[in-house]
């Protein structure tokens, strides 16, 4: 019987890194992604309409290159992040950005029967996207809520399949009732922590605006350029265009000392912050230095681009100050999460 709906329990996603080395790609294995909150799949078609003299109606429509975009959002849970997986962390330290930007990935997104309790049977439909490149990575670290990763991949190939074995959705713990019972990696075996999902109590932030910081957002934007060759319709590469911009936004409560003086005249200049170092460490206090720890920094060359003061209105809300920093070609990650 076919599904009558699709909801979270009957869909799953797996990612396979394709690592570049000297112009060739080595395929890894498909890794089921734990803690995924949402998957977005978008297909767009670039068409060119041609007309001719002597006829009002369209003469021909030329299809250029279709664009496939996948966005995966997951919580940080002790399993390796999508970026950590695709950047081929060696010794838990991700590759340099120049190398990681050249790697590719294959993604399988499977739909399972909506009558099952978990995505462990044969799939109903499966879409596979190959030759995908990293396009955007965002880490959101709120003071109230879960820490999340959002990764966007772009490519030019998508194919649907019907009925098959799909990929293995691991069952981490048996709950004794015969039902699958997956758990965050930080809650498995002897490495049990107070909280499986990383939240504010696991965060150490080193950088500007850290006094009463409320939200931190770190973003890597890899603008891609298609490179073509004769004899082939699709691009043979989607290269990252340099410089690669990284942005960091830090929202803090507006308390004493949270403001910045700015003055710029012909005779004197008081410039915004520059050459600021920004680093975020996310680690369980019950598992210091072990599985599940995550660190990201955007180097020491972050430059203040804007300051926004909001809130504090008559409805009783708190005033906040948001600082936006920009850097380039600096995105350093340590991800000691497990893969399965």
Secondary structure, 3 states (H helix, E strand, C coil): CCCCCCCHHHEEEEEEEEEEECCEEEEEEEEECCCEEEEEEEEECCEEEEEECCEEEEEEEEECCCEEEEEEEEECCCECCHHHHHCCCECCECCCHHHHCCCEEEEEEEEECCCCCCCCCCEEEEEEEEEEEEEEEEEEEECCCCCEEEEEEEECCCEEEEEECCCCCCCCEECCCCCEECCCHHHCHHHCCCCCCCCHHHEEEECCCCCCEEEEEEEEECCEEEECCCCCCCCCEEEECCCCEEEEEEEEECCCCCCCCCEECCCCEECCCCCECCEEEECCCCCCCCCCCEEEECCCCEEEEEEEEECCCCCCCCCEEEEEEEEECCCEEEECCECC
